[in-house]
Amino acid sequence: MQMLIGRTYVEDPGFRKNHKALAPGLEQWMHEVIDANARRHGVDPATATWA
């Protein structure tokens, strides 16, 4: 679930704007860290969907 929410950090203009305002690149970093954690736990971020 966190991984799908993490997508909004880079895909949703409002989320992206708010996170960029805190620190440039924060939105992309959050997305990458969440995806990396998912892969570490055996989840493929490219194919994850809401159940």
Secondary structure as the mmCIF struct_conf table of DSSP 4:
data_model
#
loop_
_struct_conf.conf_type_id
_struct_conf.id
_struct_conf.beg_label_comp_id
_struct_conf.beg_label_asym_id
_struct_conf.beg_label_seq_id
_struct_conf.end_label_comp_id
_struct_conf.end_label_asym_id
_struct_conf.end_label_seq_id
HELX_RH_AL_P HELX_RH_AL_P1 GLN A 2 GLU A 11
BEND BEND1 ASP A 12 ASP A 12
HELX_RH_AL_P HELX_RH_AL_P2 PRO A 13 LEU A 22
BEND BEND2 ALA A 23 ALA A 23
TURN_TY1_P TURN_TY1_P1 PRO A 24 GLY A 25
HELX_RH_AL_P HELX_RH_AL_P3 LEU A 26 ARG A 40
TURN_TY1_P TURN_TY1_P2 HIS A 41 GLY A 42
TURN_TY1_P TURN_TY1_P3 PRO A 45 THR A 47
#
